[in-house]
């Protein structure tokens, strides 16, 4: 049985690899882990909560790559919850 931090590290590796394969190393999008996953407290059956932060133009440009990224994670069996937002949509302007 893995501890929550070990589980988080294992998921981190999968998420980073999927991001790299689908989106590369562009600087127009930022990926954040949020919730329990973001705190490094990933328990069994927990969602993998992700936030992609980008302006609306970058969101539109990367929409197909983002769809492929999330599909890759789902296909790997990860229960992903996600949001794609701009800074303004997060209320942090």
Phi and psi restraints in degrees (value plus and minus 20) as a CYANA .aco file:
   2 UNK   PHI    -105.8   -65.8
   2 UNK   PSI     124.3   164.3
   3 UNK   PHI     -95.6   -55.6
   3 UNK   PSI     138.2   178.2
   4 UNK   PHI     -73.6   -33.6
   4 UNK   PSI     -61.2   -21.2
   5 UNK   PHI     -88.2   -48.2
   5 UNK   PSI     -57.8   -17.8
   6 UNK   PHI     -85.9   -45.9
   6 UNK   PSI     -60.6   -20.6
   7 UNK   PHI     -82.7   -42.7
   7 UNK   PSI     -61.6   -21.6
   8 UNK   PHI     -81.3   -41.3
   8 UNK   PSI     -64.8   -24.8
   9 UNK   PHI     -82.5   -42.5
   9 UNK   PSI     -59.8   -19.8
  10 UNK   PHI     -84.5   -44.5
  10 UNK   PSI     -63.2   -23.2
  11 UNK   PHI     -86.6   -46.6
  11 UNK   PSI     -58.6   -18.6
  12 UNK   PHI     -73.6   -33.6
  12 UNK   PSI     -64.8   -24.8
  13 UNK   PHI     -81.5   -41.5
  13 UNK   PSI     -63.3   -23.3
  14 UNK   PHI     -85.8   -45.8
  14 UNK   PSI     -64.0   -24.0
  15 UNK   PHI     -83.7   -43.7
  15 UNK   PSI     -65.7   -25.7
  16 UNK   PHI     -82.1   -42.1
  16 UNK   PSI     -61.4   -21.4
  17 UNK   PHI     -85.6   -45.6
  17 UNK   PSI     -63.5   -23.5
  18 UNK   PHI     -83.3   -43.3
  18 UNK   PSI     -62.0   -22.0
  19 UNK   PHI     -80.7   -40.7
  19 UNK   PSI     -66.7   -26.7
  20 UNK   PHI     -81.4   -41.4
  20 UNK   PSI     -63.4   -23.4
  21 UNK   PHI     -87.6   -47.6
  21 UNK   PSI     -59.4   -19.4
  22 UNK   PHI    -110.5   -70.5
  22 UNK   PSI     -52.6   -12.6
  23 UNK   PHI    -142.6  -102.6
  23 UNK   PSI     -31.0     9.0
  24 UNK   PHI      50.0    90.0
  24 UNK   PSI    -167.4  -127.4
  25 UNK   PHI    -136.2   -96.2
  25 UNK   PSI       8.3    48.3
  26 UNK   PHI     -82.2   -42.2
  26 UNK   PSI     134.7   174.7
  27 UNK   PHI    -124.9   -84.9
  27 UNK   PSI      -8.4    31.6
  28 UNK   PHI    -111.5   -71.5
  28 UNK   PSI     -29.0    11.0
  29 UNK   PHI    -146.4  -106.4
  29 UNK   PSI     124.7   164.7
  30 UNK   PHI    -145.7  -105.7
  30 UNK   PSI     115.9   155.9
  31 UNK   PHI    -129.4   -89.4
  31 UNK   PSI     109.8   149.8
  32 UNK   PHI    -145.7  -105.7
  32 UNK   PSI     118.2   158.2
  33 UNK   PHI    -108.4   -68.4
  33 UNK   PSI     113.6   153.6
  34 UNK   PHI    -148.3  -108.3
  34 UNK   PSI     154.0   194.0
  35 UNK   PHI      47.1    87.1
  35 UNK   PSI    -171.7  -131.7
  36 UNK   PHI     -80.2   -40.2
  36 UNK   PSI     -58.5   -18.5
  37 UNK   PHI     -80.8   -40.8
  37 UNK   PSI     -64.3   -24.3
  38 UNK   PHI     -84.6   -44.6
  38 UNK   PSI     -48.9    -8.9
  39 UNK   PHI    -103.8   -63.8
  39 UNK   PSI     -23.9    16.1
  40 UNK   PHI      58.4    98.4
  40 UNK   PSI       2.4    42.4
  41 UNK   PHI    -139.1   -99.1
  41 UNK   PSI      41.2    81.2
  42 UNK   PHI    -108.9   -68.9
  42 UNK   PSI      88.6   128.6
  43 UNK   PHI    -115.0   -75.0
  43 UNK   PSI     141.5   181.5
  44 UNK   PHI     -74.7   -34.7
  44 UNK   PSI     119.9   159.9
  45 UNK   PHI      50.0    90.0
  45 UNK   PSI     -10.8    29.2
  46 UNK   PHI     -97.1   -57.1
  46 UNK   PSI     128.2   168.2
  47 UNK   PHI     -91.3   -51.3
  47 UNK   PSI     132.7   172.7
  48 UNK   PHI    -116.8   -76.8
  48 UNK   PSI      77.2   117.2
  49 UNK   PHI    -109.3   -69.3
  49 UNK   PSI     102.8   142.8
  50 UNK   PHI    -146.9  -106.9
  50 UNK   PSI     124.9   164.9
  51 UNK   PHI    -144.1  -104.1
  51 UNK   PSI     105.3   145.3
  52 UNK   PHI    -122.9   -82.9
  52 UNK   PSI     103.1   143.1
  53 UNK   PHI    -130.0   -90.0
  53 UNK   PSI     104.1   144.1
  54 UNK   PHI    -186.3  -146.3
  54 UNK   PSI     136.1   176.1
  55 UNK   PHI     -90.4   -50.4
  55 UNK   PSI     145.1   185.1
  56 UNK   PHI     -82.6   -42.6
  56 UNK   PSI     -53.5   -13.5
  57 UNK   PHI     -85.1   -45.1
  57 UNK   PSI     -63.6   -23.6
  58 UNK   PHI     -87.0   -47.0
  58 UNK   PSI     -55.6   -15.6
  59 UNK   PHI     -80.7   -40.7
  59 UNK   PSI     -66.8   -26.8
  60 UNK   PHI     -83.7   -43.7
  60 UNK   PSI     -63.5   -23.5
  61 UNK   PHI     -83.5   -43.5
  61 UNK   PSI     -54.9   -14.9
  62 UNK   PHI    -119.7   -79.7
  62 UNK   PSI      -9.3    30.7
  63 UNK   PHI     -78.0   -38.0
  63 UNK   PSI     -63.0   -23.0
  64 UNK   PHI     -88.1   -48.1
  64 UNK   PSI     -60.4   -20.4
  65 UNK   PHI     -86.6   -46.6
  65 UNK   PSI     -57.9   -17.9
  66 UNK   PHI     -86.1   -46.1
  66 UNK   PSI     -61.2   -21.2
  67 UNK   PHI     -80.1   -40.1
  67 UNK   PSI     -62.1   -22.1
  68 UNK   PHI     -85.0   -45.0
  68 UNK   PSI     -59.1   -19.1
  69 UNK   PHI     -80.4   -40.4
  69 UNK   PSI     -71.5   -31.5
  70 UNK   PHI     -85.9   -45.9
  70 UNK   PSI     -58.1   -18.1
  71 UNK   PHI     -83.2   -43.2
  71 UNK   PSI     -59.2   -19.2
  72 UNK   PHI     -80.6   -40.6
  72 UNK   PSI     -63.7   -23.7
  73 UNK   PHI     -86.5   -46.5
  73 UNK   PSI     -63.5   -23.5
  74 UNK   PHI     -82.4   -42.4
  74 UNK   PSI     -62.3   -22.3
  75 UNK   PHI     -83.5   -43.5
  75 UNK   PSI     -47.4    -7.4
  76 UNK   PHI     -99.4   -59.4
  76 UNK   PSI     -22.6    17.4
  77 UNK   PHI      71.2   111.2
  77 UNK   PSI     -10.2    29.8
  78 UNK   PHI    -104.9   -64.9
  78 UNK   PSI     111.1   151.1
  79 UNK   PHI    -101.9   -61.9
  79 UNK   PSI      65.7   105.7
  80 UNK   PHI    -107.9   -67.9
  80 UNK   PSI     110.8   150.8
  81 UNK   PHI    -132.0   -92.0
  81 UNK   PSI     114.1   154.1
  82 UNK   PHI    -164.4  -124.4
  82 UNK   PSI     139.5   179.5
  83 UNK   PHI    -161.7  -121.7
  83 UNK   PSI     123.2   163.2
  84 UNK   PHI    -140.0  -100.0
  84 UNK   PSI      95.2   135.2
  85 UNK   PHI    -158.9  -118.9
  85 UNK   PSI     138.2   178.2
  86 UNK   PHI    -113.4   -73.4
  86 UNK   PSI     149.2   189.2
  87 UNK   PHI     -79.8   -39.8
  87 UNK   PSI     -62.1   -22.1
  88 UNK   PHI     -81.5   -41.5
  88 UNK   PSI     -60.4   -20.4
  89 UNK   PHI     -87.0   -47.0
  89 UNK   PSI     -43.4    -3.4
  90 UNK   PHI    -104.9   -64.9
  90 UNK   PSI     -27.4    12.6
  91 UNK   PHI      54.0    94.0
  91 UNK   PSI      10.2    50.2
  92 UNK   PHI    -134.2   -94.2
  92 UNK   PSI      -3.9    36.1
